[in-house]
Amino acid sequence: MAGCFLISTSPGDARSLGPLLAQDGAVSHSRYVDPAHVDLLAKTSRFLITEESASLVPVAPTSDHRAWRYYAELPQQPGQELMDGMRFQLPGSFATLAG
């Protein structure tokens, strides 16, 4: 099983998006909706997928970098029109327009 996380720039601030299940080379994941409808891409700067024990659902990413399978940093600089456009088109982004 793999864990999927969004991580902010604040130390220790990671949000589990739930497990990723891999079978026959395909990966499946349930849709994640933040209970408070927080704009997660505005609050986080990194995306991480880890390989974890199948017996436990990870709630925080492991610090063992050997278990990290994918890591990406999301640009957070104001005025980056490409990222702003991507965030606007993601599901749930309409909530940021109303605020």
Backbone as JSON, one array per atom type, in Angstrom:
{
  "sequence": "MAGCFLISTSPGDARSLGPLLAQDGAVSHSRYVDPAHVDLLAKTSRFLITEESASLVPVAPTSDHRAWRYYAELPQQPGQELMDGMRFQLPGSFATLAG",
  "N": [[0.85, -1.17, 0.0], [0.39, 2.29, -0.57], [0.99, 5.54, 0.72], [-0.49, 8.76, 0.47], [0.23, 12.15, 0.44], [-0.17, 15.65, 1.22], [1.95, 18.29, 1.88], [2.79, 21.0, 3.95], [4.74, 24.07, 4.18], [5.27, 24.43, 6.82], [6.9, 22.92, 9.55], [6.24, 19.51, 10.2], [3.62, 19.61, 9.36], [1.48, 17.87, 7.69], [-0.89, 16.47, 5.47], [-2.78, 13.66, 5.24], [-3.96, 12.08, 2.37], [-5.09, 9.72, 2.15], [-4.98, 6.14, 1.42], [-3.19, 4.79, -1.41], [-3.91, 2.37, -3.73], [-2.31, -0.22, -5.39], [-2.49, -2.37, -8.13], [-1.75, -4.84, -10.41], [-0.18, -3.05, -11.92], [-1.72, -0.76, -12.04], [-2.96, 2.15, -10.41], [-5.16, 3.06, -7.84], [-7.29, 5.45, -6.26], [-9.34, 6.87, -3.81], [-11.56, 9.66, -4.06], [-10.57, 12.67, -2.53], [-11.92, 14.88, -0.2], [-11.64, 17.8, 1.54], [-12.73, 18.17, 4.85], [-13.27, 20.73, 5.9], [-13.34, 22.19, 3.65], [-11.0, 23.46, 2.76], [-8.7, 25.23, 0.73], [-6.48, 23.28, -0.43], [-4.24, 23.32, -2.13], [-3.39, 25.91, -1.92], [-2.47, 25.97, 0.64], [-0.47, 24.11, 0.89], [2.77, 22.9, -0.15], [4.1, 20.75, -1.13], [4.0, 17.43, -2.51], [3.64, 14.04, -1.79], [4.25, 10.59, -2.21], [4.33, 7.57, -0.55], [5.68, 4.3, 0.13], [4.18, 1.98, 2.1], [3.52, -0.25, 4.9], [1.09, -2.74, 4.3], [-0.62, -3.38, 6.3], [-1.24, -1.21, 7.86], [-2.85, 1.96, 7.71], [-1.35, 4.8, 6.63], [-0.98, 7.81, 8.52], [0.69, 9.89, 8.66], [3.53, 10.99, 6.83], [6.33, 8.83, 6.33], [9.59, 9.29, 7.71], [11.63, 8.0, 6.57], [13.41, 8.14, 3.82], [13.88, 6.18, 1.94], [11.51, 4.9, 1.57], [10.04, 6.66, 0.14], [8.31, 7.19, -2.82], [7.44, 8.98, -4.72], [7.93, 12.43, -5.1], [7.12, 15.81, -5.14], [7.45, 19.33, -5.62], [5.34, 22.08, -5.25], [5.01, 25.12, -6.89], [4.9, 28.2, -5.08], [4.92, 30.89, -5.42], [3.63, 34.17, -5.58], [1.7, 35.42, -8.32], [2.32, 33.59, -10.26], [1.1, 32.69, -13.04], [0.49, 30.3, -14.4], [0.28, 28.27, -12.39], [-1.73, 29.47, -10.87], [-3.84, 29.37, -12.67], [-4.1, 26.6, -12.96], [-4.89, 25.87, -10.38], [-7.34, 27.16, -10.27], [-8.9, 25.65, -12.02], [-9.24, 23.22, -10.82], [-11.3, 20.75, -9.18], [-13.69, 21.99, -6.86], [-12.56, 24.46, -6.59], [-14.2, 26.6, -6.94], [-15.09, 27.47, -4.51], [-13.12, 29.16, -3.55], [-13.54, 31.42, -5.02], [-15.88, 32.51, -4.06], [-15.2, 33.45, -1.57]],
  "CA": [[0.0, 0.0, 0.0], [1.12, 3.54, -0.61], [0.32, 6.67, 1.34], [-0.5, 9.95, -0.36], [0.25, 13.27, 1.38], [0.15, 17.02, 0.88], [2.79, 18.77, 2.98], [2.98, 22.46, 3.91], [6.1, 24.5, 4.51], [5.42, 24.39, 8.27], [7.41, 21.61, 9.96], [5.3, 18.57, 10.78], [2.26, 19.84, 8.87], [1.19, 17.03, 6.53], [-2.27, 16.01, 5.42], [-2.94, 12.38, 4.54], [-5.07, 12.02, 1.41], [-5.57, 8.35, 2.16], [-4.11, 5.16, 0.77], [-3.21, 4.49, -2.85], [-3.85, 0.92, -3.9], [-1.74, -0.62, -6.68], [-2.76, -3.75, -8.51], [-1.48, -5.11, -11.83], [0.4, -1.87, -12.54], [-2.65, 0.37, -12.01], [-3.11, 2.75, -9.09], [-6.48, 3.64, -7.61], [-7.38, 6.3, -5.08], [-10.65, 7.48, -3.6], [-11.54, 11.12, -4.12], [-10.42, 13.29, -1.22], [-12.56, 16.17, 0.01], [-11.3, 18.34, 2.85], [-13.96, 18.4, 5.61], [-13.5, 22.17, 6.08], [-13.28, 22.77, 2.3], [-9.82, 24.31, 2.68], [-7.98, 25.18, -0.54], [-5.27, 22.57, -0.04], [-3.09, 23.72, -2.94], [-2.92, 27.2, -1.42], [-1.9, 25.77, 1.97], [0.61, 23.12, 0.86], [3.78, 23.17, -1.18], [4.75, 19.51, -1.56], [3.16, 16.24, -2.7], [4.48, 12.88, -1.5], [3.69, 9.24, -2.19], [5.24, 6.66, 0.14], [5.32, 2.88, 0.18], [4.0, 1.65, 3.51], [3.01, -1.57, 5.22], [-0.32, -2.9, 3.93], [-1.44, -3.63, 7.49], [-1.58, 0.06, 8.5], [-3.12, 3.11, 6.85], [-0.47, 5.86, 7.16], [-1.6, 9.1, 8.82], [1.75, 10.86, 8.48], [4.56, 10.4, 5.98], [7.51, 8.29, 6.99], [10.82, 10.08, 7.53], [12.57, 7.13, 5.86], [13.37, 8.53, 2.41], [13.91, 4.98, 1.09], [10.11, 4.51, 1.32], [9.41, 7.67, -0.71], [8.24, 6.74, -4.21], [7.27, 10.16, -5.58], [7.98, 13.68, -4.36], [7.06, 16.97, -6.02], [7.24, 20.61, -4.98], [4.39, 22.93, -5.97], [5.41, 26.52, -6.77], [4.04, 28.98, -4.2], [5.21, 32.3, -5.59], [2.5, 34.95, -6.11], [1.81, 35.89, -9.69], [2.63, 32.51, -11.2], [-0.19, 32.53, -13.7], [0.24, 28.9, -14.76], [-0.22, 27.57, -11.21], [-3.01, 30.07, -10.51], [-4.82, 28.81, -13.6], [-4.31, 25.19, -12.64], [-5.66, 25.81, -9.14], [-8.7, 27.6, -10.55], [-9.62, 24.63, -12.75], [-9.39, 22.01, -10.04], [-12.62, 20.62, -8.53], [-13.82, 22.63, -5.56], [-11.93, 25.78, -6.57], [-15.24, 27.64, -6.92], [-15.23, 27.97, -3.14], [-12.18, 30.25, -3.33], [-14.08, 32.59, -5.68], [-16.95, 33.07, -3.23], [-14.67, 34.03, -0.35]],
  "C": [[0.89, 1.23, 0.0], [0.29, 4.61, 0.09], [0.48, 7.89, 0.45], [-0.66, 11.16, 0.56], [0.45, 14.6, 0.68], [0.85, 17.6, 2.1], [2.97, 20.28, 2.84], [4.43, 22.79, 4.23], [6.34, 24.51, 6.02], [5.9, 23.0, 8.69], [6.32, 20.76, 10.61], [3.86, 18.72, 10.3], [2.04, 19.07, 7.57], [-0.24, 16.55, 6.61], [-2.32, 14.72, 4.6], [-4.15, 12.47, 3.62], [-5.62, 10.62, 1.31], [-4.65, 7.41, 1.4], [-4.28, 5.14, -0.75], [-3.08, 2.99, -2.96], [-3.34, 0.61, -5.3], [-2.03, -2.09, -6.93], [-2.56, -3.88, -10.02], [-1.0, -3.86, -12.56], [-0.52, -0.66, -12.58], [-2.81, 0.85, -10.58], [-4.51, 3.34, -8.97], [-6.47, 4.42, -6.3], [-8.81, 6.83, -5.0], [-10.51, 8.99, -3.7], [-11.44, 11.68, -2.72], [-11.12, 14.63, -1.22], [-12.22, 16.62, 1.43], [-12.58, 18.66, 3.61], [-14.3, 19.89, 5.8], [-13.47, 22.92, 4.74], [-12.15, 23.78, 2.16], [-9.2, 24.14, 1.3], [-6.6, 24.58, -0.26], [-4.05, 22.97, -0.87], [-2.56, 25.08, -2.53], [-2.18, 27.04, -0.1], [-0.7, 24.81, 1.98], [1.57, 23.43, -0.27], [4.45, 21.9, -1.7], [3.74, 18.37, -1.62], [4.06, 15.03, -2.57], [3.68, 11.59, -1.57], [4.74, 8.33, -1.56], [4.75, 5.23, 0.02], [5.32, 2.46, 1.63], [3.55, 0.21, 3.68], [1.52, -1.64, 4.88], [-1.21, -3.08, 5.15], [-1.87, -2.34, 8.2], [-1.87, 1.13, 7.46], [-2.29, 4.27, 7.4], [-1.24, 7.16, 7.38], [-0.6, 10.24, 8.7], [2.83, 10.21, 7.63], [5.74, 9.9, 6.8], [8.7, 9.21, 6.75], [11.89, 9.28, 6.81], [12.47, 7.4, 4.36], [13.44, 7.33, 1.47], [12.5, 4.51, 0.76], [9.38, 5.53, 0.45], [9.46, 7.21, -2.15], [8.05, 7.89, -5.18], [7.23, 11.38, -4.68], [7.96, 14.82, -5.36], [6.85, 18.22, -5.18], [6.34, 21.45, -5.86], [4.82, 24.38, -5.8], [4.4, 27.32, -5.94], [4.27, 30.48, -4.35], [4.01, 33.04, -6.17], [2.76, 35.38, -7.55], [2.2, 34.82, -10.7], [1.33, 32.12, -11.89], [-0.5, 31.08, -14.05], [-0.35, 28.16, -13.56], [-1.57, 28.15, -10.78], [-4.11, 29.5, -11.4], [-5.12, 27.36, -13.31], [-5.16, 25.06, -11.39], [-7.12, 26.18, -9.39], [-9.52, 26.49, -11.21], [-9.82, 23.34, -11.98], [-10.77, 21.96, -9.38], [-12.61, 21.31, -7.17], [-13.24, 24.03, -5.51], [-12.96, 26.9, -6.59], [-15.41, 28.23, -5.54], [-14.29, 29.14, -2.88], [-12.69, 31.53, -4.0], [-15.13, 33.29, -4.82], [-16.42, 33.81, -2.03], [-14.15, 35.39, -0.6]]
}
